[in-house]
Amino acid sequence: MIVLGIETSCDETAASVVQSKNNKIKILSNILYSQFKEHKDYGGVVPEIAFREHVKLIDKIILKALVRAKKKFKDLDAIAATGGPGLHGGLLIGTTIGKSLSLSINKPFIPINHLEGHILSPIIEYDLKFPYLTLLVTGGHTMMIIAHKVGKYEILGMTLDDALGEAFDKVAKLLNIGFPGGPQIEKLALKGTPSIELAKPLINSNDCNFSFSGLKTSVLRILDSKKNKSKKFKSNMCSSFQHTILSIIKKKSELGLKIFKKKFPNKKKNFVIVGGVASNNFLRKNLEEFANINNFDLFVPMKSLCTDNAAMIALVALKKFNKKNKNNFTFQPLPNWHI
């Protein structure tokens, strides 16, 4: 089985060819263009600009993925594209070209939920068995989920306001340190100390829901009261922000693991962290230590599979593909597609 995956849900234009052989998944190519420079001056993703870039790049990215994989269109068994959630314009580009290719080579078109792609992404690297607990942290979503099997997911909690990736971007914008926020905050935090006390919304709520709006407001209030915003101050703020995020994630993860253990007392405690924020080295290192202390197995995908990518989209299609697959030519993008 060979599937071409297409990902255009936000500001990454991506295509990937993934193969399943003898129950083993192999990425033959994984091409991605991130539109950082196009959105940098705006401090965030501008939907219209993202749409235009997808239109300009998508055919080149797909052809490059096929060349890198040493495959032709005739070698494909199916075409998969992100159908949602995401920006409507980007989703429209990806699904339209996916359906067009599917029609032209007479192979099934499979629309994929972007969040499901993230949830299943560790399976590409690890021999990971269901069920497992998932912390999904992206620019648009923050969720605690139990993955029971392919297609069956139980939401334990989610953000009630900002997603974690969004909080990183907004705080970086407040500090005027550039876009995207995550890498900029991580870089500055290395030079600072966690000396600033920040709010930890919902940390004692005794559930798996998150809130980051109050944390952002806490940063804003301190900035408004500070006349001299030196580089050292910004570094300390970035370090304090990351440590505060870590405290919140640890507390919510403990609750999630407690629920998981109660539901599955005889199963291994497998915990995965996925999404763009999982690329953060500070969080990866500290959560590995947290896992060792609490005696559970932590799985974090390689960084190229944490960010929005097409390999995870192709993977879900491989897992869901069967001979009876119908062409979903009537499928329309779902910007708010729930998991």
ABEGO torsion letter per residue (X at the ends): XBBBBBBAABABBBBBBBBBBGGBBBBABBBBBBAAAAAAAAGEBBAAAAAAAAAAAAAAAAAAAAAAAGBBAAABABBBBBAOBEBAAAAAAAAAAAAAAAAAAGBBBBBBBAAAAAAAAAAAABBBBOBBBBBBBBAABBBBBBBABBGBBBBABBBABBBAAAAAAAAAAAAGAEOBAAAAAAAAAAABBBABBBBBBGAAAGBABBBAAAAAAAAAAAAAABABBBAAAAAAAAAAAAAAAAAAAAAAAAAAAAAAAAABAABBBBBBBBEAAAABAAAAAAAAAAAAAAGBBBBBBBAAAABBBAAAAAAAAAAABBAABBBBAABBBBAABBX
